[in-house]
Amino acid sequence: MNLMAIAFFLAMAISLALTPGVGLLALKAKVMDVPRGERHAHERPVPLLGGLAIFVAFAATVFMRMGVTGWVRGLLIGSSFIMAVGIIDDVKELKPIPKFLGQAIGAVIMVAMGVRMEFVSNPFGGIIQMGWLSYPFSVIWILSFVNAINLIDGLDGLASGVVGIGSLSLGIIAFTKGYIDVALLSVILAGSCFGFLWHNFNPAQIFMGDTGSLALGGALAG
């Protein structure tokens, strides 16, 4: 439990410290969310790319506290690819099809490197082995999370708060079941979100952008 607490607060501290620098980078690069009519609650341009601080904090803490082997490597590489799609979208505003294809490639990378749902619980007892269906089902699962988090990222603190709370809950459940690697990854992701959340509360100083919502959706799904 101490290991999990240390990882949580380390990720939070890194995210908290990195976010202002990423905001400055977005400001200099003119990667901003400019309010357009009633669809935007903010009245002034706000820097994007905040998700970069979250993901760097997540990845750095995983390297320091866990090491990167097996399916954890797949999760980081696949999520990084999905984050890259988000960065391009924040900078250039991708069209839907290229954006979705980029997400799909990231999801396939994760699944090919071991991030798979190989069985599901049978409500009548036991488990159901998925066999080859685990590959397409896992890709669909990841893409569903990626786009769900992307869709809810519309209010200050909403997406980062949802992912943070969801990850922390998942970490606690995994810990009680003895899945320490999943528990550790989950609390690291939660800490990274909560560190960013300090800068993202209303009125937000920075937005995570698609950079963050896509990457966090991929990481949480994984």
C-alpha positions in Angstrom: 0.0 0.0 0.0 2.9 2.4 0.7 4.3 1.7 -2.7 0.9 2.7 -4.2 0.7 5.9 -2.1 4.3 6.9 -3.1 3.5 6.3 -6.8 0.2 8.3 -6.6 1.8 11.4 -5.0 4.9 11.2 -7.2 2.7 11.2 -10.4 0.6 14.0 -8.9 3.6 16.2 -8.1 5.1 15.7 -11.6 1.9 16.5 -13.3 1.3 19.6 -11.1 4.8 20.9 -11.9 4.8 20.1 -15.6 1.4 21.6 -16.5 2.4 25.3 -16.4 5.4 24.7 -18.6 3.2 22.8 -21.1 0.7 25.7 -21.0 3.5 28.1 -21.8 4.6 25.9 -24.7 1.1 25.8 -26.1 0.9 29.6 -25.7 4.1 30.2 -27.7 3.1 27.7 -30.3 -0.4 29.4 -30.5 -2.2 26.1 -29.8 -5.2 27.6 -28.2 -8.9 26.9 -27.7 -10.5 30.1 -29.0 -14.1 30.6 -27.8 -16.7 30.6 -30.6 -20.2 31.6 -29.6 -22.4 29.8 -27.0 -20.7 26.4 -27.4 -17.8 27.6 -25.3 -18.1 28.5 -21.6 -14.8 30.4 -21.4 -14.5 34.0 -22.7 -10.8 34.1 -23.5 -8.4 31.8 -25.5 -7.1 29.0 -23.3 -3.9 26.9 -24.0 -4.4 23.3 -25.1 -2.0 20.3 -24.9 -2.4 19.9 -21.2 -2.8 16.2 -21.7 0.9 16.1 -22.5 1.8 17.0 -18.9 -0.6 14.3 -17.7 0.8 11.6 -19.9 4.5 12.5 -19.3 3.8 12.3 -15.6 2.1 9.0 -16.0 4.8 7.5 -18.2 7.7 8.9 -16.1 6.2 7.5 -12.8 5.7 4.1 -14.4 9.3 4.0 -15.5 10.5 5.0 -12.0 8.2 2.9 -9.9 7.4 -0.2 -12.1 9.7 -0.6 -15.1 8.4 -1.2 -18.5 8.0 -4.8 -19.6 5.4 -7.0 -21.3 1.9 -5.6 -21.7 2.8 -2.4 -19.7 5.2 -1.5 -22.6 2.3 -2.1 -25.0 0.0 0.1 -23.0 2.5 3.0 -23.0 3.5 2.6 -26.7 -0.1 2.3 -27.9 -1.3 5.2 -25.7 1.6 7.3 -26.8 0.6 6.8 -30.4 -3.0 7.7 -29.6 -1.7 10.8 -27.8 0.3 11.8 -30.9 -3.0 11.7 -32.9 -4.5 14.0 -30.3 -1.5 16.4 -30.6 -1.9 16.6 -34.3 -5.7 17.2 -33.9 -5.1 20.0 -31.4 -2.6 21.7 -33.8 -4.2 21.0 -37.2 -7.7 19.8 -36.5 -7.8 16.4 -38.1 -10.8 15.2 -40.1 -12.9 12.4 -38.5 -11.7 9.4 -40.6 -7.9 10.1 -40.3 -8.4 10.7 -36.6 -10.3 7.5 -36.1 -7.7 5.5 -38.1 -4.9 6.9 -35.9 -6.8 5.8 -32.8 -7.3 2.4 -34.3 -3.6 1.9 -35.1 -2.8 2.8 -31.4 -5.4 0.3 -30.2 -4.1 -2.4 -32.4 -0.5 -1.8 -31.1 -1.7 -2.2 -27.6 -3.6 -5.4 -28.3 -0.8 -6.9 -30.3 1.6 -6.2 -27.4 -0.5 -8.1 -24.9 -3.2 -5.6 -23.7 -6.1 -8.0 -24.3 -9.3 -9.1 -22.6 -8.9 -12.9 -23.0 -12.0 -13.9 -21.0 -15.1 -12.5 -19.4 -17.1 -13.6 -16.4 -20.0 -15.9 -16.9 -23.0 -14.6 -14.9 -24.0 -18.3 -14.3 -20.6 -19.2 -13.0 -17.1 -19.6 -14.2 -15.5 -17.8 -17.1 -15.9 -17.6 -20.9 -12.7 -17.8 -22.9 -12.8 -15.5 -25.8 -10.2 -17.1 -28.1 -9.5 -15.2 -31.3 -12.4 -12.8 -30.5 -10.2 -11.3 -27.8 -8.4 -9.3 -30.5 -11.2 -7.5 -32.2 -13.2 -7.2 -28.9 -10.2 -5.6 -27.2 -9.6 -3.1 -30.0 -13.3 -2.1 -29.9 -13.1 -1.8 -26.1 -10.1 0.6 -26.3 -11.7 2.7 -29.1 -14.9 3.0 -27.1 -13.1 4.4 -24.1 -10.9 6.7 -26.2 -14.0 8.3 -27.8 -16.1 8.3 -24.6 -13.5 10.4 -22.7 -13.0 12.6 -25.8 -16.8 13.3 -25.9 -17.1 14.2 -22.2 -14.2 16.6 -22.3 -16.4 19.7 -22.5 -16.4 21.3 -19.0 -13.5 22.4 -16.8 -12.2 19.5 -14.8 -14.8 17.0 -16.1 -12.7 14.5 -18.1 -9.6 14.7 -15.8 -11.9 14.3 -12.8 -13.8 11.3 -14.3 -10.6 9.5 -15.3 -8.9 10.3 -12.0 -11.8 9.0 -9.9 -12.3 6.0 -12.2 -8.6 5.1 -12.2 -8.4 5.4 -8.4 -11.5 3.2 -7.9 -10.0 0.6 -10.3 -6.7 0.7 -8.4 -8.4 0.0 -5.1 -10.4 -2.9 -6.5 -7.3 -4.4 -8.3 -5.3 -4.1 -5.1 -8.0 -6.0 -3.0 -8.0 -8.7 -5.7 -4.2 -9.0 -5.7 -3.5 -7.5 -9.2 -0.7 -5.3 -7.9 0.6 -4.2 -11.4 -2.9 -3.1 -12.5 -3.4 -1.4 -9.1 -0.1 0.5 -9.4 -0.8 1.6 -13.0 -4.2 2.8 -12.0 -3.2 4.9 -9.1 -0.3 6.4 -11.1 -2.8 7.5 -13.8 -5.1 8.9 -11.1 -2.3 10.9 -9.5 -1.4 12.3 -12.9 -5.0 13.4 -13.5 -5.4 15.0 -10.1 -2.1 17.0 -10.5 -3.4 18.5 -13.7 -6.8 19.0 -12.2 -5.4 21.8 -10.0 -4.8 23.9 -13.1 -8.0 22.7 -14.9 -10.6 23.7 -12.3 -13.0 26.5 -13.4 -11.9 28.9 -14.6 -9.4 26.6 -16.3 -5.8 27.9 -16.9 -5.2 25.1 -19.5 -7.2 22.4 -21.3 -6.0 18.9 -21.8 -7.3 19.0 -25.4 -7.6 15.9 -27.6 -3.9 15.3 -26.6 -5.2 14.4 -23.1 -8.7 13.0 -23.7 -7.5 10.5 -26.3 -4.4 9.4 -24.4 -6.3 9.1 -21.1 -9.1 7.1 -22.8 -6.5 4.7 -24.2 -4.6 4.4 -20.9 -7.8 3.8 -18.8 -9.1 1.2 -21.3 -5.8 -0.6 -21.2 
